[in-house]
């Protein structure tokens, strides 16, 4: 440092006293001075000026340090009071130093406020927002993105958090120079979701050296809505065709040959009433299934007391069970914990399971509902509820397909009993939305057991 200062000082001296050197050279040329005298005079003048300049520079440097003492971002009023009396030179340049200090403080405050505003926007953004550096590492992410990339701190490769080739290819394209890219991709864990990603290159490096920003938008509801409309038309058209054809046939018969046949009219009207009710049940189940699938990607978080829900469902089915001389037996522990869920949807789950058990159990048998908190899934406590009947059982080849829409083991018997073929599909989607699982076990001649696993609610959560 001192060598650089010495060099600049020498240059300034030479430039300042260059006219005097030219003057001495002129005198020497006019023979007014001898060569030795001119050389000695010039060197002496240079030495004196050089020494004076060094002393002055050091004095000014010390005065600047003295004037700046107690200033800066970490200074406090106490530091100002403890400062010793300053020299005359320090007091002379102190106003300029203070103006410079105020300017830097104002600039620093503005930068910090802008940075805080940027951090607040990132943190409170409702959609996942991720900042990526030039090595495709995640350097900053908001809370909403934790569900997709996990809570791991520190920079890490995006490929380790989101393993999707389409997304990674779009990120690489932006890092190579593209200004922006958009891509749609699907994730399957914990449930299937469709995400739309938008990537944009930053005009200037952001926090942590970020050069690109990735935002994710969940378009699952939109995509499912489109698919559900198509499925509803196809399924409803297929399932409604049979009862609608029967209704049209009976109406034509009543308007024609059986117009005056009172006995036929009564019989036909009874069948028509049954077919119309079947169509109503089918439409209700289709609408219910559509609503459930539309919200399947959003897990419910309310606390539900299973004992109360199951008791209410059992009371509603006791009369139907009594018609077939079937007893509904409850084996629920007194300390059965609550679960995280939607009360109406869970009531629908057990309504469908118990209704099926009553329909397909043998007359004069017992349908048992048992429960327990005896398992965990990924560290989350689980509650199991099993509905067991003493029916004919289901062959093993049918078990994997029982939750498909409109799949029936015995189509004729199912329709005879008023089934729509959607009950277990509804159960499956509700359980999936609750981040649980449905297990089915059956043995021919001995009956079937349907077990639902649900997440136990934390002890501190309140029922809403």
Residue, then its C-alpha position, 0 to 999 in steps of 0.5 A: x500500500x505504501x509503495x503505491x502511495x509513494x509512487x503516486x506521490x512521486x508522480x504528483x510531485x514531478x508533474x507539479x514541479x515540472x515547470x521549475x525543472x524546465x526553468x533550471x534547465x533553461x538557466x543551465x542552457x544559458x550558462x547562468x548555472x553550472x551543471x553541478x549547481x543546477x543538478x544539486x538545486x533540482x534534486x534538493x528541491x525535489x527532495x524537500x517537496x517530496x518530504x513535505x508531500x509525504x508528511x502532508x499526506x500522512x497528516x491528512x490521512x491521520x486527520x481523515x481517520x480521526x474525523x471518521x472515528x466513531x462513524x460507520x454502521x456500528x457506531x453509537x451515540x456513546x462512541x461519539x461522546x467518548x471521542x477525544x478532542x480532534x485536531x484542527x485538520x480533522x475538524x476541517x474535513x469532518x463535515x465532508x466525512x459526515x456527509x459521506x457517512x450519512x449518504x452511505x447510511x441512507x443508501x444502506x438503509x434503502x438497500x436493506x428495506x428493499x431486501x426485507x420487502x423482497x424477502x417478505x414477498x418471497x415468504x408470503x407468496x401463496x404459490x411455491x417460489x424457488x430461487x435457483x443459482x447457475x449450478x441448478x441449486x436451490x438457494x432460497x425457497x418460500x414456505x409454500x414450496x416445502x411440500x414439493x422440495x422438502x424442508x432441507x436447509x442449505x443449497x441443494x440440487x433441484x434434481x434431488x428435490x423434484x425428479x421430473x425430466x420435463x421440469x429439469x430440462x426447462x430449468x437447464x434451458x433457462x440457465x443456458x440463456x433462455x429468458x423464460x420457459x413454462x412446462x406442465x408436469x405430474x407428481x404422484x406422491x403423496x397423491x397425483x397432482x398436475x403442476x404448471x411451472x414457470x421459469x424466468x431468468x433474473x436480470x441481476x443476481x438475487x439472494x444467494x447468487x440466484x440467477x433464475x426463479x421457479x414458480x409452481x401453480x397447482x392446476x390439479x382442480x382445473x384438470x380434474x374438472x375437465x376430466x370429470x366432466x368427460x367421465x361423468x358424461x361417459x359413465x352416466x350415459x352407460x349406467x343410465x341407459x338400462x333404467x331409462x330404456x326400461x322406463x320408456x318401455x313401460x311408459x309406452x306400454x301404459x300408453x298403449x296395450x295396458x292403458x286400461x289394465x289396472x293390474x298391469x298398471x300397478x305392477x309397471x308403476x312399481x317397477x318404474x318407481x324402482x328404476x327412477x330411484x335407481x337413476x336418482x341414486x346413480x346421479x347422487x353417487x356420480x355427483x358425490x364422486x366428482x366432488x370428492x375427486x375434485x378436492x382429493x389433492x387437498x387433505x382435510x385438517x379438522x379433528x373428527x371423533x370416530x366414535x360419534x360418527x360410527x355410532x350415528x351411522x350404525x343407528x341409521x342402519x339398524x332398521x335395515x339390518x333388523x329386516x334381515x335379522x343382522x346384528x350390528x356389533x361395535x367393538x370400539x375402545x373407550x380411548x379411541x383417538x380422533x382423526x384428521x378428516x372431514x366428518x361428512x366424508x368419513x360418515x359417507x365412508x362408513x355408511x357405504x361400508x356398513x350398507x354393503x356389509x348389511x346387503x351381502x352378509x348372510x341373514x341371521x349373522x353379525x356385522x362387526x365394527x372394530x377399531x384401534x390405534x395400533x400403527x404408524x405410517x412414516x412416523x404419523x400415528x394411524x387409527x384403523x377401523x374394520x368392518x367385517x361381515x359373515x357373507x359369502x366372501x369374494x374371490x381373490x381375483x376380484x379384490x384388486x378391482x373392487x374399487x373401480x367405478x361400476x365394477x361388480x362381482x355379481x352385476x345382477x345381484x348388485x342391481x337387485x340390491x340397489x347398488x350403483x357400483x360406485x360405493x367402494x370407488x367413493x370410499x377409495x377416493x375419500x380415504x385417499x384424500x384423507x392420506x389414508x389407505x383401504x385394505x380388503x381381505x376376504x375368504x370364500x364362505x367366511x366373509x369379508x373385512x374392509x379396513x380403513x387406516x386414517x391419520x390420528x389427530x394430534x392431541x392439541x387439535x380441536x374439533x371444528 
